[in-house]
Amino acid sequence: MRPSRGSTATAAPARPRGDAPQLATRRRVGRFGVVAAMNAAVDVGVTTGLVLLLRPDPSPQELAVLSAAGVVAALVHSYAWNSRWTFGDRAAGPSRSDRRAQRLRFALQGGANVAVGALVVWAASRVLDGTTPLPPDAADALAKLLSMVTASTVSYLLMHHLVFRGRGPAAAR
């Protein structure tokens, strides 16, 4: 509501321009978190479905392969959301070659995500199976959770610095 003439009310002070990059980063990290939660649902849903359908009691190696399939499904979902919403302000340029290059960088990031995720789930599953009092299903779920947290952290850093690096002078900062 606008103050009337002669009123002593003042508008809220403008946010200093120096806070804009931090605000944008916080907003971006928050959006990445929302997308990561949706990706987790896709990943766990696909992985669990494959385990139930194909290998109800998978070995660590089989779990790593089934988990990788869940990660690939989540990566497709991730690109759709992150390219438009999380990093939409840093999207590829209008040319077909710009978009193709961005998709290639995302695919490379996705490969790193699958490799990191499979390695962590395999290693954690090997360590947790038999060394903890957890039932095998709970140990596998914990291994998957550790894998998802590690791979998501690596993915954010790669997306921020490599995939959606922006265009123009602002991108050089």
Phi, psi and omega per residue, in radians:
M1 nan 2.461 -3.119
R2 -1.446 2.383 3.059
P3 -1.201 2.561 3.129
S4 -1.335 2.883 3.124
R5 -1.035 2.410 3.120
G6 1.454 -0.078 3.141
S7 -1.258 2.634 3.130
T8 -1.631 -0.013 3.137
A9 -1.168 2.468 3.127
T10 -2.122 2.725 3.104
A11 -1.266 2.709 3.095
A12 -1.070 2.487 -3.141
P13 -1.095 2.514 3.129
A14 -1.187 2.523 3.098
R15 -1.214 2.313 3.125
P16 -1.048 2.507 -3.117
R17 -1.037 -0.484 -3.118
G18 -1.106 -0.370 3.134
D19 -1.448 -0.244 -3.058
A20 -1.012 -0.799 3.126
P21 -1.096 -0.689 3.122
Q22 -1.165 -0.687 3.110
L23 -1.115 -0.768 3.120
A24 -1.097 -0.692 3.124
T25 -1.161 -0.772 3.105
R26 -1.072 -0.746 3.117
R27 -1.089 -0.767 -3.127
R28 -1.115 -0.773 3.128
V29 -1.124 -0.700 3.084
G30 -1.078 -0.786 3.110
R31 -1.128 -0.704 3.095
F32 -1.052 -0.690 3.101
G33 -1.075 -0.737 3.106
V34 -1.110 -0.812 3.126
V35 -1.117 -0.687 3.127
A36 -1.085 -0.677 3.098
A37 -1.124 -0.735 3.083
M38 -1.137 -0.714 3.101
N39 -1.070 -0.687 3.125
A40 -1.057 -0.724 3.117
A41 -1.105 -0.741 3.101
V42 -1.111 -0.851 -3.113
D43 -1.029 -0.934 -3.106
V44 -1.135 -0.690 3.124
G45 -1.074 -0.820 3.136
V46 -1.179 -0.805 -3.134
T47 -1.063 -0.825 -3.136
T48 -1.106 -0.746 3.110
G49 -1.044 -0.765 3.130
L50 -1.159 -0.691 3.111
V51 -1.084 -0.817 -3.118
L52 -1.136 -0.657 -3.120
L53 -1.361 -0.702 -2.949
L54 -1.872 -0.757 -3.027
R55 -2.501 1.474 -3.111
P56 -1.022 -0.441 3.120
D57 -2.284 1.280 -3.015
P58 -1.306 2.614 2.984
S59 -1.288 2.927 3.092
P60 -0.983 -0.674 3.133
Q61 -1.176 -0.748 3.119
E62 -1.148 -0.704 3.104
L63 -1.088 -0.665 3.113
A64 -1.099 -0.709 3.134
V65 -1.192 -0.801 3.127
L66 -1.123 -0.654 3.096
S67 -1.129 -0.693 3.121
A68 -1.072 -0.652 3.097
A69 -1.111 -0.701 3.080
G70 -1.119 -0.669 3.126
V71 -1.134 -0.729 3.134
V72 -1.076 -0.755 3.090
A73 -1.069 -0.731 3.128
A74 -1.167 -0.574 3.131
L75 -1.147 -0.680 3.084
V76 -1.070 -0.811 3.088
H77 -1.064 -0.740 -3.117
S78 -1.056 -0.793 -3.118
Y79 -1.091 -0.755 -3.122
A80 -1.015 -0.804 -3.104
W81 -1.385 -0.822 -3.063
N82 -1.185 -0.631 -3.126
S83 -1.208 -0.491 -3.094
R84 -1.718 -0.587 -2.975
W85 -1.946 -1.048 -3.067
T86 -1.108 -0.856 -3.081
F87 -2.004 0.456 -3.092
G88 -1.023 -0.550 3.125
D89 -1.304 -0.173 -3.128
R90 -2.082 0.405 -3.071
A91 -1.096 2.890 3.121
A92 -1.087 2.750 3.103
G93 -1.140 3.085 -3.048
P94 -1.265 -0.301 -3.070
S95 -1.347 2.673 3.117
R96 -1.065 -0.668 -3.129
S97 -1.186 -0.597 3.072
D98 -1.097 -0.803 -3.131
R99 -1.161 -0.679 3.123
R100 -1.124 -0.749 3.121
A101 -1.106 -0.704 3.116
Q102 -1.132 -0.734 3.107
R103 -1.116 -0.662 3.097
L104 -1.124 -0.774 3.098
R105 -1.091 -0.679 3.104
F106 -1.139 -0.717 3.114
A107 -1.085 -0.703 3.089
L108 -1.117 -0.752 3.066
Q109 -1.069 -0.697 3.120
G110 -1.116 -0.694 3.072
G111 -1.079 -0.743 3.087
A112 -1.110 -0.692 3.127
N113 -1.078 -0.814 3.139
V114 -1.093 -0.789 -3.116
A115 -1.114 -0.829 3.130
V116 -1.094 -0.806 -3.127
G117 -1.076 -0.792 -3.138
A118 -1.143 -0.719 3.132
L119 -1.105 -0.794 -3.118
V120 -1.175 -0.752 -3.125
V121 -1.160 -0.657 3.110
W122 -1.130 -0.878 -3.104
A123 -1.128 -0.812 -3.118
A124 -1.133 -0.685 3.116
S125 -1.104 -0.730 3.111
R126 -1.110 -0.728 -3.125
V127 -1.231 -0.775 -3.050
L128 -1.301 -0.573 3.117
D129 -1.188 1.927 3.074
G130 1.614 -0.254 3.129
T131 -1.836 -0.068 3.124
T132 -2.207 2.781 3.084
P133 -1.373 0.081 -3.118
L134 -1.211 2.512 2.996
P135 -1.108 2.686 -3.085
P136 -0.936 -0.708 3.139
D137 -1.108 -0.708 3.134
A138 -1.206 -0.667 3.102
A139 -1.114 -0.732 3.105
D140 -1.134 -0.689 3.113
A141 -1.131 -0.700 3.106
L142 -1.158 -0.695 3.086
A143 -1.070 -0.728 3.126
K144 -1.131 -0.721 3.128
L145 -1.094 -0.801 3.090
L146 -1.036 -0.709 3.119
S147 -1.089 -0.779 -3.100
M148 -1.151 -0.730 3.140
V149 -1.129 -0.795 -3.128
T150 -1.119 -0.857 -3.104
A151 -1.145 -0.633 3.124
S152 -1.149 -0.686 3.111
T153 -1.112 -0.810 3.104
V154 -1.069 -0.749 -3.131
S155 -1.081 -0.771 3.138
Y156 -1.029 -0.815 -3.122
L157 -1.079 -0.737 3.117
L158 -1.186 -0.707 3.126
M159 -1.138 -0.756 -3.103
H160 -1.143 -0.753 -3.022
H161 -1.690 -0.329 -3.057
L162 -2.114 -0.947 -2.990
V163 -1.273 -0.980 -3.080
F164 -1.884 1.081 -3.036
R165 -1.452 -0.048 3.069
G166 1.490 -3.131 -3.127
R167 -2.293 2.838 2.991
G168 1.269 -2.943 -3.055
P169 -1.091 -0.610 -3.122
A170 -1.129 -0.483 -3.115
A171 -1.232 -0.403 -3.095
A172 -1.338 -0.257 -3.103
R173 -1.251 nan nan
